[in-house]
Amino acid sequence: MDIKNHTRAIRYRRKAIAEPDERKAALLRKLAEEAERGVLCTVDQMPSREVVERDESTRRGGSR
């Protein structure tokens, strides 16, 4: 597992433990699981072309 994803997963799990709202805690646990699998990414890891294409289709009122 990538150290960045491992650190992210730990952070989400700690927040889930401290979260009093069970629905939010469940979401945080789900994010931790996805971080462990390497599914989560930041915007700067995404190809810029894809972001621009989605933004342009939204402005035109279309959907993909």
N, C-alpha and C positions, 0 to 999 in steps of 0.2 A: 504494500500500500504506500502511496505517495505520502511523504511527511506532511505536506500542506493539507491534504485531504484528511489525514489522521488527526491533525490539530483542529481542523474545522469540525470534525465529528465529535471530538472531546468537548469542544466549546458548546455545540448544540445539545449534547447530553447533559452538561452541567446546567445549562439554561432550562432544560426540560425538568430537571430535578427541582429547581428553584421556582418553577412556574406554578402558581396556585390554580390556574384555570386548566382543567384536564384536556380540553380541546386544543389549546395552544401547546400544552406539553406534548400531546400526541403528534402534533405537527412538527415540533422540534425534534422528537425522536425519529420521525420519518426522514427529516432532513439529515440527521446524523447517519442513518442507514444509507441514504443515497450518497453522502459524502464518502463513506467507507467503500462503497462500490465504485466511486470515481465518476458518478453521474453528474454531480454538480459542477458548474463552471462559472467563471466570471465573465462579464461582458467583454473584457479585453482579450479573452481567449477565443472569442467567436470571430469568424471571418467578417470583416467590415462590409463586404458586398451584401451579405445576407441581411444584415441590419438595415442597410440603405434600401434594399428591395422591399422589405416589409414596411418600412416607413413610407415609401413612395406609394405602395398599394393602399395603405391606410388613408393617405391624403386624397387619393382618387376616389375613395369610397368603395373600392373593390376589396374582395377577400381572396385569400389563397387557399 
